[in-house]
């Protein structure tokens, strides 16, 4: 954050004050500046898309969830295991019943075995598990898309926040410069008796207020830069040019609210996630039902044993075993698990109904904000033009010694500053509303933005 020391020196001329202001203005907004185009805007979005830790964490989660499909498939494949053991036994200090010592003996044995297990039937539990895993993979993909949209929306928002805060700081700095000039002019006019001490006090008060607003604008700019770097993972630029504004990117939008609602019903990630949650809950019910069914499996084992101290030194054995298990009673666990799954299914159904209404409301609100923000932008543009004309006329009349008072000049400059800031804010809101509309209809992707360019 840049800091400034404002120096009052009655010996400074108006020209030197102007030059000092221009130097300060250059230092604040041009040092290490980078002027951006629409292509640079997409570069910042790409940086967030590739480097944002929240988005990268969701990508890793998607990879992990996809492995559930392979885990579920493994239930249909045989399980093969190999085992082996070796033991050695030493018997010493032996004696018979008469107390006569017996020779020491040793026994060494070795066993190797191969076992193959194959599940034959599980009451369709495996079938439902693999279907569930595929749905979970789709769900993870949608969560990733939803996170991508959030990060891109946050990136666009903080980008245009920075655009607005830079202009806000510029306007306030220019306002400080104007009031300093007025204080100098009013000091000279007071000495000539053209105005009163009250008029000079009003100008000095306005200058102090302008300095306070500039300090606040500078603080807000620093905060926005910090958010910019946190989300986009690149240093915040010192300057954004008008060429980087959203009008240079041709975004395709729905032509009506009904069209927007139709898009959001098909593509909104939150709604699609709710639908998948319900389908997954259905599979969970089927899995719990399958646990009441009998299960069947087959086991084949081949083993080889070697006993180096017995008369039979090697034995080979093969076994084939078929097992059928019928669940009878497990303390009520299966029944409770099934009831729990059915309750979860009902919960998912209710959440889906609410999500449908929520997405409709969100789409309508975003569409209305998009439409109104464009009208507000046009209104603030007209406001700025009118405020500039009024301020120029009032200032000229005041400087020529006409009937205009110091208070009228202060008011006109305040109105002009408010108009410029309102216009900059309207530009920011209009730009962000476009990205919010793309997000709510499920079309805010980096690929689409590049295609729109």
C-alpha positions as CSV (number, residue, x, y, z in Angstrom):
1,X,0.0,0.0,0.0
2,X,1.4,3.4,-1.0
3,X,1.5,6.1,1.7
4,X,1.6,9.8,1.0
5,X,2.5,12.9,3.1
6,X,0.4,15.9,2.2
7,X,2.5,19.1,2.6
8,X,0.9,22.5,2.9
9,X,3.2,25.2,1.8
10,X,1.9,28.7,1.2
11,X,4.9,29.5,-1.0
12,X,4.0,26.7,-3.6
13,X,2.5,28.0,-6.7
14,X,-0.6,26.5,-8.3
15,X,1.6,25.1,-11.1
16,X,4.0,23.4,-8.8
17,X,1.1,21.8,-6.9
18,X,-0.3,20.5,-10.1
19,X,3.0,19.0,-11.1
20,X,3.3,17.4,-7.7
21,X,-0.1,15.9,-8.0
22,X,0.7,14.5,-11.5
23,X,3.9,12.9,-10.1
24,X,1.9,11.3,-7.2
25,X,-0.8,10.2,-9.6
26,X,1.9,8.5,-11.8
27,X,3.5,6.8,-8.9
28,X,0.2,5.4,-7.6
29,X,-1.2,4.1,-10.8
30,X,1.6,3.6,-13.3
31,X,4.5,2.1,-11.4
32,X,5.0,-1.5,-12.5
33,X,1.6,-1.3,-14.2
34,X,0.4,-3.8,-16.7
35,X,-2.2,-2.8,-19.3
36,X,-4.6,-5.6,-20.0
37,X,-6.7,-6.6,-23.0
38,X,-9.6,-9.0,-23.2
39,X,-7.0,-11.8,-23.9
40,X,-5.3,-10.9,-20.6
41,X,-8.6,-11.2,-18.8
42,X,-8.8,-14.8,-20.1
43,X,-5.2,-15.3,-19.0
44,X,-6.1,-14.5,-15.5
45,X,-9.1,-16.9,-15.6
46,X,-6.8,-19.6,-16.9
47,X,-4.4,-19.0,-14.0
48,X,-7.2,-19.5,-11.5
49,X,-8.5,-22.5,-13.4
50,X,-5.1,-24.2,-13.3
51,X,-3.7,-23.0,-9.9
52,X,-6.6,-22.4,-7.5
53,X,-6.1,-24.9,-4.6
54,X,-9.8,-25.4,-4.0
55,X,-10.3,-26.4,-7.7
56,X,-7.3,-28.6,-7.7
57,X,-8.5,-30.3,-4.5
58,X,-11.8,-31.1,-6.2
59,X,-10.0,-32.5,-9.2
60,X,-8.2,-34.9,-6.9
61,X,-11.5,-35.9,-5.3
62,X,-12.9,-36.7,-8.7
63,X,-10.0,-39.0,-9.4
64,X,-10.5,-40.7,-6.1
65,X,-14.2,-41.2,-6.6
66,X,-13.6,-42.7,-10.1
67,X,-11.7,-45.5,-8.4
68,X,-14.9,-46.7,-6.8
69,X,-15.9,-48.2,-10.1
70,X,-12.9,-50.5,-10.2
71,X,-13.5,-51.3,-6.5
72,X,-17.1,-52.4,-7.3
73,X,-16.0,-54.4,-10.4
74,X,-13.6,-56.3,-8.2
75,X,-16.5,-58.0,-6.5
76,X,-17.2,-59.9,-9.8
77,X,-13.7,-61.2,-10.2
78,X,-12.0,-64.1,-8.4
79,X,-9.8,-63.6,-5.4
80,X,-6.5,-65.5,-5.5
81,X,-4.2,-65.8,-2.5
82,X,-0.9,-67.7,-2.0
83,X,0.3,-68.7,1.5
84,X,3.2,-70.6,2.9
85,X,4.5,-71.6,6.3
86,X,7.6,-73.4,7.7
87,X,8.0,-74.7,11.2
88,X,10.8,-76.4,13.1
89,X,10.5,-78.2,16.4
90,X,13.3,-79.4,18.6
91,X,12.7,-81.9,21.5
92,X,15.5,-82.4,24.0
93,X,16.1,-83.6,27.6
94,X,13.6,-86.5,27.1
95,X,13.3,-89.4,29.5
96,X,11.0,-92.4,29.9
97,X,9.0,-93.4,33.0
98,X,12.0,-95.2,34.4
99,X,14.1,-92.1,34.2
100,X,16.2,-93.3,31.4
101,X,17.3,-90.5,29.0
102,X,16.1,-90.6,25.5
103,X,17.8,-89.1,22.4
104,X,16.8,-85.6,21.2
105,X,14.5,-85.4,18.2
106,X,13.6,-82.7,15.7
107,X,10.7,-82.1,13.4
108,X,10.7,-79.7,10.4
109,X,7.7,-79.2,8.1
110,X,6.8,-76.9,5.3
111,X,3.4,-76.0,3.8
112,X,2.4,-74.1,0.6
113,X,-1.1,-73.4,-0.7
114,X,-3.0,-71.6,-3.4
115,X,-6.6,-70.6,-2.7
116,X,-9.1,-69.2,-5.3
117,X,-12.5,-67.7,-4.1
118,X,-15.2,-66.8,-6.5
119,X,-18.5,-65.1,-5.5
120,X,-21.4,-66.6,-7.5
121,X,-24.4,-64.7,-6.3
122,X,-25.0,-61.9,-3.8
123,X,-28.6,-61.0,-4.4
124,X,-27.6,-58.4,-7.0
125,X,-25.6,-56.5,-4.4
126,X,-22.6,-56.3,-6.7
127,X,-24.7,-55.2,-9.6
128,X,-26.2,-52.3,-7.7
129,X,-22.9,-51.4,-6.2
130,X,-21.3,-50.9,-9.6
131,X,-24.3,-48.9,-10.7
132,X,-24.0,-46.7,-7.6
133,X,-20.3,-46.2,-8.2
134,X,-20.9,-45.0,-11.8
135,X,-23.5,-42.6,-10.5
136,X,-21.0,-41.4,-7.8
137,X,-18.5,-40.8,-10.5
138,X,-21.0,-38.7,-12.5
139,X,-21.7,-36.8,-9.2
140,X,-18.0,-36.1,-8.7
141,X,-17.7,-34.8,-12.2
142,X,-20.7,-32.5,-11.6
143,X,-19.2,-31.3,-8.3
144,X,-16.0,-30.6,-10.2
145,X,-17.9,-28.6,-12.8
146,X,-19.8,-26.7,-10.1
147,X,-16.5,-25.8,-8.4
148,X,-15.0,-24.7,-11.7
149,X,-18.0,-22.4,-12.2
150,X,-17.6,-21.0,-8.7
151,X,-13.9,-20.3,-9.2
152,X,-14.4,-18.7,-12.6
153,X,-17.2,-16.6,-11.2
154,X,-15.1,-15.5,-8.2
155,X,-12.2,-14.8,-10.6
156,X,-14.4,-12.6,-12.9
157,X,-15.9,-10.9,-9.9
158,X,-12.6,-10.0,-8.2
159,X,-11.2,-8.9,-11.6
160,X,-14.0,-6.4,-12.1
161,X,-13.9,-5.5,-8.4
162,X,-10.3,-4.5,-9.1
163,X,-11.3,-2.6,-12.2
164,X,-13.9,-0.7,-10.1
165,X,-11.6,0.0,-7.1
166,X,-8.8,1.3,-9.3
167,X,-11.2,3.8,-11.0
168,X,-12.6,4.7,-7.6
169,X,-9.2,5.5,-6.2
170,X,-8.4,7.5,-9.4
171,X,-11.6,9.6,-9.1
172,X,-11.0,10.3,-5.4
173,X,-7.3,11.3,-6.0
174,X,-8.5,13.7,-8.8
175,X,-11.1,15.1,-6.4
176,X,-8.4,15.8,-3.8
177,X,-6.4,17.6,-6.5
178,X,-9.4,19.8,-7.4
179,X,-10.1,20.7,-3.8
180,X,-6.5,21.6,-3.1
181,X,-6.5,23.9,-6.1
182,X,-9.8,25.4,-4.8
183,X,-8.2,26.0,-1.3
184,X,-5.3,27.8,-3.0
185,X,-7.7,29.9,-5.1
186,X,-9.9,30.7,-2.2
187,X,-7.0,31.8,-0.1
188,X,-6.0,34.2,-2.8
189,X,-9.6,35.5,-3.2
190,X,-9.9,35.9,0.6
191,X,-6.9,38.2,0.6
192,X,-8.6,40.3,-2.2
193,X,-11.8,40.4,-0.2
194,X,-13.8,38.6,-2.8
195,X,-15.0,35.8,-0.4
196,X,-15.3,35.4,3.4
197,X,-13.4,33.3,5.8
198,X,-16.4,31.0,6.0
199,X,-16.0,30.2,2.3
200,X,-12.4,29.3,2.8
201,X,-13.3,27.1,5.8
202,X,-15.9,25.3,3.6
203,X,-13.2,24.6,1.0
204,X,-10.7,23.4,3.6
205,X,-13.3,21.1,5.1
206,X,-14.1,19.6,1.7
207,X,-10.4,19.0,1.1
208,X,-10.1,17.1,4.4
209,X,-13.2,15.1,3.5
210,X,-11.8,14.3,0.0
211,X,-8.5,13.1,1.6
212,X,-10.4,10.8,3.9
213,X,-12.4,9.3,1.0
214,X,-9.2,8.8,-0.9
215,X,-7.5,7.0,2.0
216,X,-10.6,4.8,2.3
217,X,-10.6,4.1,-1.5
218,X,-6.9,3.2,-1.3
219,X,-7.5,0.8,1.5
220,X,-10.4,-0.9,-0.4
221,X,-8.1,-1.2,-3.4
222,X,-5.4,-3.0,-1.3
223,X,-8.0,-5.4,0.0
224,X,-9.3,-6.2,-3.5
225,X,-5.7,-6.8,-4.7
226,X,-5.2,-9.3,-1.9
227,X,-8.4,-11.1,-2.8
228,X,-7.4,-11.0,-6.5
229,X,-4.0,-12.7,-5.7
230,X,-5.7,-15.3,-3.4
231,X,-8.2,-16.4,-6.0
232,X,-6.3,-16.0,-9.3
233,X,-2.9,-16.9,-7.9
234,X,-1.1,-14.1,-9.8
235,X,0.1,-10.7,-8.8
236,X,-2.6,-8.1,-9.1
237,X,-2.0,-5.5,-11.8
238,X,-1.7,-1.8,-11.0
239,X,-3.8,-0.7,-13.9
240,X,-6.7,-2.0,-16.1
241,X,-7.5,-0.4,-19.4
242,X,-11.0,0.2,-20.8
243,X,-10.1,-2.3,-23.6
244,X,-10.2,-5.1,-21.0
245,X,-13.8,-4.6,-20.3
246,X,-16.4,-7.3,-21.0
247,X,-17.8,-5.7,-24.1
248,X,-14.8,-7.0,-26.0
249,X,-15.9,-10.6,-25.3
250,X,-18.9,-11.7,-27.3
251,X,-21.0,-13.7,-24.8
252,X,-24.1,-15.5,-26.0
253,X,-27.0,-15.2,-23.6
254,X,-30.6,-16.4,-23.5
255,X,-32.9,-14.0,-25.2
256,X,-35.7,-14.4,-22.6
257,X,-36.4,-15.5,-19.0
258,X,-38.1,-18.7,-20.3
259,X,-35.1,-19.6,-22.4
260,X,-32.8,-19.0,-19.3
261,X,-35.1,-21.2,-17.2
262,X,-35.0,-24.0,-19.8
263,X,-31.2,-23.9,-19.9
264,X,-30.9,-23.9,-16.1
265,X,-33.3,-26.9,-15.8
266,X,-31.0,-28.9,-18.2
267,X,-27.6,-27.7,-17.2
268,X,-27.5,-26.1,-13.7
269,X,-25.0,-28.1,-11.7
270,X,-26.8,-27.8,-8.4
271,X,-30.0,-29.2,-9.8
272,X,-28.2,-32.0,-11.6
273,X,-26.4,-32.9,-8.4
274,X,-29.7,-33.1,-6.5
275,X,-31.0,-35.5,-9.2
276,X,-28.0,-37.7,-8.9
277,X,-28.3,-37.7,-5.1
278,X,-31.8,-39.1,-5.5
279,X,-30.7,-41.8,-8.0
280,X,-27.8,-42.8,-5.7
281,X,-30.3,-43.1,-2.8
282,X,-32.4,-45.5,-4.9
283,X,-29.3,-47.7,-5.4
284,X,-28.6,-47.7,-1.7
285,X,-32.1,-49.0,-1.0
286,X,-31.5,-51.8,-3.6
287,X,-28.2,-52.7,-2.0
288,X,-29.8,-53.0,1.4
289,X,-32.6,-55.2,0.0
290,X,-30.0,-57.5,-1.6
291,X,-28.5,-58.2,1.8
292,X,-31.6,-60.2,2.7
293,X,-30.9,-62.6,-0.2
294,X,-28.9,-65.8,0.0
295,X,-25.3,-65.7,-1.3
296,X,-23.2,-68.4,-2.9
297,X,-19.5,-68.7,-3.4
298,X,-16.9,-71.3,-4.6
299,X,-13.5,-72.0,-3.1
300,X,-10.7,-74.0,-4.7
301,X,-7.6,-74.8,-2.7
302,X,-4.4,-76.7,-3.6
303,X,-1.8,-77.3,-0.9
304,X,1.5,-79.1,-0.6
305,X,3.1,-80.2,2.7
306,X,6.6,-81.5,3.4
307,X,7.6,-83.2,6.6
308,X,11.3,-83.9,6.6
309,X,11.2,-86.1,9.8
310,X,8.3,-88.4,9.2
311,X,7.8,-91.5,7.1
312,X,5.5,-89.6,4.7
313,X,7.7,-86.7,3.6
314,X,5.4,-85.0,1.0
315,X,1.7,-84.6,0.7
316,X,-0.4,-82.8,-2.0
317,X,-4.1,-81.9,-1.4
318,X,-6.8,-80.4,-3.5
319,X,-10.2,-79.2,-2.3
320,X,-13.3,-77.7,-3.9
321,X,-15.9,-76.2,-1.6
322,X,-19.2,-74.5,-2.5
323,X,-20.8,-72.4,0.2
324,X,-24.4,-71.1,0.3
325,X,-25.3,-68.6,3.0
326,X,-28.9,-67.7,3.9
327,X,-29.2,-64.7,6.4
328,X,-31.8,-65.4,9.0
329,X,-31.4,-62.9,11.8
330,X,-28.6,-60.4,12.5
331,X,-30.0,-58.6,15.5
332,X,-32.2,-56.4,13.4
333,X,-29.3,-54.7,11.7
334,X,-30.4,-55.4,8.1
335,X,-34.0,-54.2,8.8
336,X,-32.7,-51.0,10.3
337,X,-30.2,-50.4,7.5
338,X,-33.0,-50.8,5.0
339,X,-35.3,-48.4,6.8
340,X,-32.4,-45.9,7.0
341,X,-31.8,-46.1,3.3
342,X,-35.5,-45.5,2.6
343,X,-35.6,-42.5,4.8
344,X,-32.5,-41.2,3.0
345,X,-34.3,-41.7,-0.3
346,X,-37.2,-39.7,0.9
347,X,-34.9,-37.0,2.1
348,X,-33.2,-36.8,-1.3
349,X,-36.6,-36.6,-3.0
350,X,-37.6,-33.6,-0.8
351,X,-34.2,-31.9,-1.4
352,X,-34.6,-32.4,-5.1
353,X,-38.1,-30.7,-5.0
354,X,-36.6,-27.8,-3.1
355,X,-33.6,-27.5,-5.4
356,X,-35.9,-27.3,-8.5
357,X,-37.7,-24.3,-6.9
358,X,-34.4,-22.8,-5.8
359,X,-32.8,-22.9,-9.2
360,X,-35.9,-21.4,-10.8
361,X,-35.8,-18.5,-8.3
362,X,-32.0,-18.1,-8.7
363,X,-32.4,-18.0,-12.5
364,X,-35.2,-15.4,-12.3
365,X,-33.2,-13.2,-9.9
366,X,-30.0,-13.4,-11.9
367,X,-31.9,-12.6,-15.2
368,X,-33.6,-9.6,-13.5
369,X,-30.3,-8.4,-12.2
370,X,-28.7,-8.7,-15.6
371,X,-31.6,-6.8,-17.3
372,X,-31.7,-4.0,-14.6
373,X,-27.9,-3.6,-14.4
374,X,-27.7,-2.7,-18.1
375,X,-30.4,0.0,-17.6
376,X,-28.6,1.3,-14.5
377,X,-25.4,1.5,-16.5
378,X,-27.0,3.6,-19.2
379,X,-28.6,5.9,-16.5
380,X,-25.2,6.5,-14.8
381,X,-23.6,7.3,-18.1
382,X,-26.2,10.0,-18.6
383,X,-25.7,11.1,-15.0
384,X,-21.9,11.5,-15.5
385,X,-22.4,13.6,-18.7
386,X,-24.9,15.9,-17.0
387,X,-22.8,16.3,-13.8
388,X,-19.7,17.1,-15.9
389,X,-21.5,19.9,-17.8
390,X,-23.0,21.3,-14.6
391,X,-19.7,21.2,-12.7
392,X,-17.9,22.9,-15.6
393,X,-20.4,25.7,-15.8
394,X,-20.6,26.3,-12.1
395,X,-16.8,26.3,-11.7
396,X,-16.4,28.8,-14.6
397,X,-19.0,31.1,-13.1
398,X,-17.4,30.8,-9.6
399,X,-13.9,31.6,-11.0
400,X,-15.2,34.6,-12.9
401,X,-16.6,36.1,-9.7
402,X,-20.2,35.5,-10.6
403,X,-23.0,34.9,-8.1
404,X,-22.0,31.2,-7.6
405,X,-21.0,30.4,-4.0
406,X,-18.3,28.2,-2.6
407,X,-20.9,25.8,-1.3
408,X,-22.4,25.4,-4.8
409,X,-19.0,24.6,-6.3
410,X,-18.4,22.0,-3.5
411,X,-21.8,20.4,-4.1
412,X,-21.3,20.2,-7.9
413,X,-17.9,18.5,-7.5
414,X,-19.4,16.1,-4.9
415,X,-22.2,15.2,-7.3
416,X,-19.7,14.7,-10.1
417,X,-17.6,12.4,-8.0
418,X,-20.7,10.4,-6.9
419,X,-21.8,10.1,-10.6
420,X,-18.4,8.8,-11.7
421,X,-18.2,6.3,-8.9
422,X,-21.8,5.2,-9.5
423,X,-20.9,4.7,-13.2
424,X,-17.8,2.7,-12.4
425,X,-19.8,0.5,-10.0
426,X,-22.6,0.0,-12.6
427,X,-20.0,-1.1,-15.1
428,X,-18.7,-3.6,-12.6
429,X,-22.2,-4.9,-11.7
430,X,-23.2,-5.2,-15.4
431,X,-20.1,-7.3,-16.2
432,X,-20.5,-9.5,-13.1
433,X,-24.2,-10.0,-13.9
434,X,-23.3,-11.6,-17.2
435,X,-21.0,-14.1,-15.6
436,X,-23.6,-14.9,-12.9
437,X,-26.2,-15.6,-15.7
438,X,-23.7,-17.9,-17.4
439,X,-23.2,-19.7,-14.1
440,X,-26.9,-20.2,-13.3
441,X,-27.6,-21.8,-16.7
442,X,-24.5,-24.0,-16.4
443,X,-22.5,-22.4,-19.3
444,X,-19.7,-20.7,-17.4
445,X,-16.7,-22.8,-18.5
446,X,-13.3,-21.7,-19.7
447,X,-13.9,-23.5,-23.0
448,X,-17.1,-21.5,-23.6
449,X,-15.4,-18.2,-22.7
450,X,-12.6,-18.9,-25.2
451,X,-15.2,-19.8,-27.9
452,X,-17.1,-16.6,-27.1
453,X,-14.0,-14.5,-27.6
